Amino acid sequence: MKILRHLITFSCVAVLASFMPSCGLIDMEFDENVQMAYDMKLDHDTVYVIEGDSIVLQPLFSPDTVSNREVFFRSANEDIAYIHNDTIIAVKEGETVISATSVMCEKMAFCQIYVMAPWEINIHKYSNDMVAYVTASIDGKPLNFENQTIGAFVGSELRGIGQLFEWNDKKFLQIRIYGHFEWGNDEPTRPELVRFVCYDKEKMTLTYLSLNISFDGETHGSPSSPLELTSRK
């Protein structure tokens, strides 16, 4: 909670300081025609975004009839993400907190930003590969192939990215997964555990899926019967 207290103090002081040199003293006279918000939050409290992408966070006021909706955004770490006008620009992998402060410094809201490295794989690092055919439902809804894709991970390392395929009018993802294994008694020993994660670039969410498989060099699922993945509850 210390970081939040520091952010609150720093943001309020910074907002007031930014007004004084450019606008003179702030007119604090009460205007009965301006409705003061009694609650404010952001439309996202946590987002996942890839380096180079941008985010626009929307403040939500209660009551909805609040007249003055202007807020000031500030990043706790501008090396990770910075503010340009009202847009948040993701710079490099890491995490930071974006604070939003109403113009009168009456209310504050926060959003945790996780910036991910681009989903790319150096296939030359690995000695073996395998293929998985998958489909998925996220929160009970079929995979949206336009905005959602699935990555295969070993630990925190991306090992495969879903590619859209169609077969007999059926859509699914083919994921070529890269890795290493050692052989013993004609079987892989100490196989790496592969887990699947869905990234929604529109909603900026990362969802862990229910099925894990071992990296064994075999084909998992098929175009006619892909693996059925679901979001964890």
C-alpha positions as CSV (number, residue, x, y, z in Angstrom):
1,M,0.0,0.0,0.0
2,K,3.0,2.4,0.4
3,I,3.4,2.8,-3.4
4,L,-0.3,3.7,-3.7
5,R,0.0,6.3,-0.9
6,H,3.0,7.8,-2.6
7,L,1.3,7.8,-6.0
8,I,-1.8,9.6,-4.5
9,T,0.3,12.3,-2.8
10,F,2.6,12.8,-5.8
11,S,-0.2,12.9,-8.4
12,C,-2.3,15.4,-6.5
13,V,0.7,17.7,-6.0
14,A,1.8,17.3,-9.6
15,V,-1.7,18.1,-10.9
16,L,-1.9,21.3,-8.8
17,A,1.6,22.4,-9.8
18,S,0.8,21.9,-13.5
19,F,-2.0,24.4,-13.3
20,M,-0.2,27.2,-11.5
21,P,2.4,28.3,-14.0
22,S,0.2,28.1,-17.0
23,C,-3.2,29.2,-15.7
24,G,-2.4,31.2,-12.6
25,L,-4.3,30.5,-9.3
26,I,-7.1,27.9,-9.5
27,D,-10.5,29.4,-9.1
28,M,-12.1,27.4,-6.3
29,E,-15.3,29.4,-6.1
30,F,-18.3,27.1,-5.9
31,D,-20.3,26.9,-9.0
32,E,-23.7,25.3,-8.4
33,N,-24.1,24.4,-12.1
34,V,-21.1,22.0,-11.9
35,Q,-22.0,18.7,-10.5
36,M,-19.2,17.1,-8.4
37,A,-18.7,13.4,-8.9
38,Y,-19.1,11.3,-5.8
39,D,-17.4,8.2,-7.4
40,M,-15.0,7.6,-10.2
41,K,-13.3,4.4,-11.6
42,L,-11.6,3.4,-14.9
43,D,-13.1,1.0,-17.4
44,H,-10.2,-1.4,-16.7
45,D,-8.4,-2.0,-13.5
46,T,-5.8,-4.4,-15.1
47,V,-4.7,-4.6,-18.7
48,Y,-2.2,-6.7,-20.7
49,V,-0.7,-5.0,-23.7
50,I,2.2,-5.7,-26.1
51,E,5.2,-3.4,-26.6
52,G,4.4,-0.6,-29.1
53,D,0.6,-0.8,-28.7
54,S,-1.5,1.9,-27.2
55,I,-4.3,2.1,-24.7
56,V,-7.1,4.5,-24.1
57,L,-8.6,4.3,-20.6
58,Q,-12.1,5.7,-20.0
59,P,-13.1,7.2,-16.7
60,L,-16.5,6.1,-15.4
61,F,-18.3,8.6,-13.1
62,S,-21.2,8.0,-10.8
63,P,-23.7,9.5,-11.2
64,D,-23.5,9.2,-15.0
65,T,-24.8,12.8,-15.4
66,V,-21.5,14.3,-14.0
67,S,-20.8,17.3,-16.2
68,N,-17.0,17.7,-15.8
69,R,-15.3,14.4,-16.8
70,E,-11.8,15.7,-17.4
71,V,-9.0,13.7,-15.7
72,F,-5.2,13.7,-15.7
73,F,-3.3,10.5,-16.2
74,R,0.1,9.7,-14.8
75,S,2.4,6.7,-15.1
76,A,4.4,5.4,-12.1
77,N,7.1,4.3,-14.5
78,E,7.4,6.1,-17.9
79,D,10.1,3.7,-19.0
80,I,7.4,1.0,-19.2
81,A,4.5,3.1,-20.3
82,Y,4.0,6.8,-20.8
83,I,1.0,9.2,-21.4
84,H,0.6,11.1,-24.7
85,N,-2.4,13.3,-24.5
86,D,-5.0,10.8,-23.2
87,T,-3.3,7.7,-24.7
88,I,-1.1,5.3,-22.9
89,I,1.9,4.1,-25.0
90,A,3.4,0.7,-24.0
91,V,7.2,1.0,-24.3
92,K,8.9,-2.1,-23.0
93,E,8.2,-5.3,-21.1
94,G,7.4,-4.8,-17.4
95,E,4.6,-3.5,-15.2
96,T,3.5,-0.1,-14.0
97,V,0.5,1.7,-12.5
98,I,-1.5,4.3,-14.3
99,S,-3.3,6.8,-12.0
100,A,-6.2,8.9,-13.1
101,T,-7.1,12.1,-11.1
102,S,-10.2,14.2,-11.6
103,V,-9.5,17.9,-12.4
104,M,-10.3,19.0,-8.9
105,C,-8.2,16.3,-7.4
106,E,-11.2,15.0,-5.6
107,K,-11.2,11.4,-6.9
108,M,-8.5,9.0,-8.0
109,A,-8.5,5.6,-9.8
110,F,-5.8,3.2,-10.8
111,C,-5.0,0.6,-13.5
112,Q,-2.3,-2.0,-13.4
113,I,-0.5,-2.2,-16.7
114,Y,1.4,-5.3,-17.8
115,V,3.5,-4.8,-20.9
116,M,4.4,-8.0,-22.7
117,A,7.2,-8.5,-25.2
118,P,6.0,-9.2,-28.8
119,W,4.8,-12.7,-29.3
120,E,7.7,-13.9,-31.3
121,I,9.8,-17.1,-31.2
122,N,13.4,-17.8,-32.2
123,I,12.9,-21.3,-33.4
124,H,16.7,-21.8,-33.8
125,K,17.0,-22.0,-30.0
126,Y,15.2,-25.4,-29.9
127,S,16.1,-28.9,-30.9
128,N,12.6,-30.3,-31.3
129,D,9.0,-29.4,-32.1
130,M,5.5,-30.8,-32.1
131,V,2.0,-29.7,-33.2
132,A,-1.2,-29.2,-31.3
133,Y,-4.6,-28.5,-33.0
134,V,-6.8,-26.6,-30.6
135,T,-10.0,-24.7,-30.2
136,A,-11.2,-22.9,-27.1
137,S,-14.1,-21.2,-25.3
138,I,-13.4,-18.2,-23.1
139,D,-15.8,-17.5,-20.3
140,G,-18.3,-19.8,-22.1
141,K,-18.0,-18.1,-25.5
142,P,-16.3,-19.6,-28.6
143,L,-12.9,-18.3,-29.4
144,N,-13.0,-15.0,-31.4
145,F,-10.4,-15.7,-34.1
146,E,-10.2,-12.0,-35.0
147,N,-9.3,-10.6,-31.6
148,Q,-8.1,-13.6,-29.7
149,T,-5.2,-16.0,-30.1
150,I,-3.6,-18.7,-28.1
151,G,0.1,-19.1,-27.1
152,A,1.8,-22.2,-25.8
153,F,4.2,-21.5,-22.9
154,V,6.8,-23.5,-20.9
155,G,7.1,-21.6,-17.7
156,S,7.0,-17.9,-18.7
157,E,8.7,-18.6,-22.1
158,L,6.6,-18.5,-25.3
159,R,7.1,-21.7,-27.3
160,G,4.2,-21.6,-29.9
161,I,1.6,-19.2,-31.4
162,G,-1.7,-20.3,-32.8
163,Q,-2.3,-20.0,-36.5
164,L,-5.8,-20.0,-37.9
165,F,-6.8,-23.0,-40.1
166,E,-10.1,-24.0,-41.6
167,W,-11.0,-27.6,-42.4
168,N,-14.5,-28.7,-43.6
169,D,-15.9,-25.3,-42.7
170,K,-14.5,-25.7,-39.2
171,K,-12.1,-23.1,-37.7
172,F,-9.4,-24.0,-35.3
173,L,-5.8,-23.1,-34.4
174,Q,-2.7,-25.0,-35.3
175,I,0.2,-24.4,-32.8
176,R,3.7,-25.6,-33.6
177,I,5.4,-25.8,-30.3
178,Y,9.2,-25.7,-29.9
179,G,11.2,-27.2,-27.1
180,H,13.8,-29.8,-25.9
181,F,13.7,-33.3,-24.6
182,E,16.1,-36.0,-23.7
183,W,15.6,-39.7,-24.6
184,G,15.8,-42.7,-22.3
185,N,14.4,-46.2,-23.0
186,D,13.0,-45.0,-26.3
187,E,10.9,-42.4,-24.4
188,P,11.4,-38.7,-23.6
189,T,12.6,-38.2,-20.0
190,R,11.7,-35.1,-17.9
191,P,9.3,-33.7,-20.5
192,E,8.6,-30.0,-20.4
193,L,5.1,-29.0,-19.4
194,V,3.2,-26.9,-21.9
195,R,0.4,-24.6,-20.8
196,F,-1.9,-22.6,-23.0
197,V,-2.8,-18.9,-22.6
198,C,-5.4,-16.8,-24.6
199,Y,-4.6,-13.2,-25.3
200,D,-7.5,-10.9,-26.2
201,K,-6.0,-7.8,-27.9
202,E,-9.3,-6.0,-27.9
203,K,-10.2,-6.5,-24.2
204,M,-6.5,-6.5,-23.2
205,T,-6.8,-9.6,-21.1
206,L,-4.7,-12.7,-20.6
207,T,-6.6,-15.9,-19.8
208,Y,-5.0,-19.2,-18.6
209,L,-6.6,-22.2,-20.2
210,S,-7.5,-25.5,-18.6
211,L,-5.4,-28.1,-20.4
212,N,-1.6,-28.7,-20.0
213,I,0.3,-31.2,-22.1
214,S,3.8,-32.7,-22.1
215,F,6.3,-31.7,-24.7
216,D,6.9,-35.1,-26.3
217,G,7.4,-34.5,-30.0
218,E,4.0,-36.0,-30.9
219,T,0.9,-34.5,-32.5
220,H,-1.9,-33.5,-30.1
221,G,-5.4,-33.3,-31.4
222,S,-6.2,-33.2,-35.1
223,P,-8.1,-31.0,-37.6
224,S,-11.2,-33.2,-37.3
225,S,-10.9,-33.4,-33.5
226,P,-8.9,-30.5,-32.0
227,L,-8.1,-30.2,-28.3
228,E,-10.9,-28.4,-26.5
229,L,-9.5,-25.7,-24.2
230,T,-11.6,-23.7,-21.7
231,S,-10.8,-20.7,-19.5
232,R,-10.0,-21.6,-15.9
233,K,-12.6,-20.7,-13.3
